[in-house]
Amino acid sequence: MIKISGVTHSFDGNIVLEDIDLELAEGEFAAIIGPNGAGKSTLIKLILGFLPLQSGSIEIDGVPHHLWLRQNPMGYLPQTEEFDRRFPATALDLVLLGLAGELRIGRRFSKSHRQKALEALETTKTAHLASQQLGGLSGGELQRVFLARAIVSDSKYLILDEPEASVDLPGVQSFFELLKELNSQGKTIVTISHDLNILTSYCSFLICLNRTLHCHTQTELVNAEIIQKTFGETVRLIEKEY
Amino acid sequence: MLGFLLHALFASVLSSLSLALFSPFVTLRKVSYLGEALSHIAFAGIALALLLGLHLQLVTLIFVVGVALAITWLSRRHQLQEANAITIFLSVSMALGIVLISLRRGYTFDLANYLFGNVLLASPGEIWQLGILSAVNLAFIIFFFKELFYLSYNADMAEFFRLPVRAVDRAFIILLAANIVITLRAAGIILVSAQLILPAATAFNLVRRLDQAVAVSALVAILAAVGGFALSWWLNLPTGANIVLLEFLLYLISLAFRPKRGS
């Protein structure tokens, strides 16, 4: 369980998150929605320990999150990842990074680590790309390889920051089908997304955020009024065809 | 005479090899500018040692390592852009070096040997130093290959996936500084950075894996060092400059074998 209590965060005096209290039960497929600048990425970065807590607390499985993160693998798929497209790494090398924390300093990956990484690539339907250089992968392929890295360590949690950002429209649905499958296998998933249609189809729990928490409840209990309040303006739900 | 020549040849090969082993990581991590700056920052260390009458190499090493760590600390803690931090320390160190050299009036010091390098001055002790440095570099790369690989890929993500990259990064910076200071007399302040970049730039035109790039960089450096030394013997030209020019020539040749993007 991820428990966030009284978290407030500001950048240069501007409050981005205010007094956030939130509990995420195990096995949920939760989505964080909100307009740009609502603090969605900040909340995720705080959970993942990329940003230091200024006030409040975050616990994962009853342990302060920074201690939990030091001892346990966490599945994470960033919105974008800064790297040189000509970096001499293959898709398999990238996935193996997800297992690096299991090894002592100076130790090499074993055959079983490579096998595990290949299985993760298979799960994300990218096993055929294992020996491909990163520079040769499309945005969608890269996103699936990043997902393989996020799940390879068998972390019970998977946190995603706008996973649909670099995937083409037909790819989004199959990507979320894959997430749904992972969720049905017991993984707790938290994702930021702007695609309300996709979220209502796949996510079981909705977190409406716009500096403060507007809702955190089962998806079917969220109505247009709450979403409109979260976004602070009129929201038009557009039916997309995938 | 033969012993003197062998000393110079060993000094050329070992100093080029030391720098070449680090070259792929310097290139991938885009810290070649730091390497260039540290070689110039060493000038202030040399001047400080001369003024105080202390061991030249030891004082320069402590000074350069200190400044290298200060640059990384400043850019991380105070969110000063690394390029700006490097430029500040580079300029201040050069200014400090000039002032310190000026304070030591009446002292004749052949700065040209440090600016352009002179392998002919290498003593047996210095050759041992260069040999040990190459061995330490190789051991460091082999032992920490995984950490260096992912540190070069993306330090933040490597840290997120619980790799101890900060400690390895600090060790990398200290060893980089040590490489620059120890190879300075053979490679030269002005030319040392070229030997930190060209071998890897050539290697990445030929191979696509980091371990292979380290091997090819080493090979490029050895070829250029032996060739550069031979040219300087036959044509009476400065060895350090010959090595850099030969490494550049190998780089130009390697461009013909560069794989097309995305292939």
Contacts between the chains, C-beta under 8 A, distances in Angstrom:
chain1	res1	chain2	res2	distance
A	48	B	160	6.9
A	49	B	160	7.8
A	50	B	156	7.5
A	50	B	160	7.3
A	70	B	162	7.2
A	73	B	161	7.7
A	73	B	162	7.4
A	74	B	160	7.8
A	76	B	160	6.7
A	78	B	157	7.7
A	81	B	154	6.3
A	81	B	157	6.4
A	82	B	154	6.0
A	82	B	156	8.0
A	83	B	153	5.7
A	83	B	154	5.1
A	84	B	28	7.1
A	84	B	30	8.0
A	86	B	204	7.5
A	86	B	261	7.7
A	87	B	28	6.6
A	87	B	152	7.4
A	87	B	153	5.8
A	88	B	28	7.7
A	88	B	204	6.9
A	88	B	207	7.8
A	88	B	208	5.3
A	88	B	209	5.6
A	88	B	210	5.1
A	88	B	213	6.5
A	89	B	149	7.5
A	89	B	153	6.2
A	89	B	210	7.8
A	93	B	149	7.5
A	94	B	153	7.9
A	97	B	150	5.5
A	97	B	153	7.4
A	97	B	157	6.9
A	97	B	158	6.9
A	97	B	161	5.3
A	97	B	163	7.9
A	98	B	161	6.1
A	100	B	146	6.6
A	100	B	150	6.3
A	100	B	158	7.2
A	100	B	161	5.1
A	100	B	162	6.9
A	100	B	163	4.9
A	101	B	161	5.3
A	101	B	162	3.0
A	101	B	163	6.7
A	103	B	146	7.2
A	105	B	144	7.5
A	105	B	147	6.7
A	105	B	164	5.5
A	105	B	168	7.8
A	106	B	143	4.7
A	106	B	144	6.2
A	106	B	146	7.6
A	106	B	147	7.6
A	107	B	146	7.5
A	108	B	145	7.6
A	108	B	146	6.4
A	109	B	146	7.2
A	133	B	208	6.1
A	135	B	261	6.7
A	135	B	262	6.5
A	136	B	262	5.1
A	136	B	263	7.3
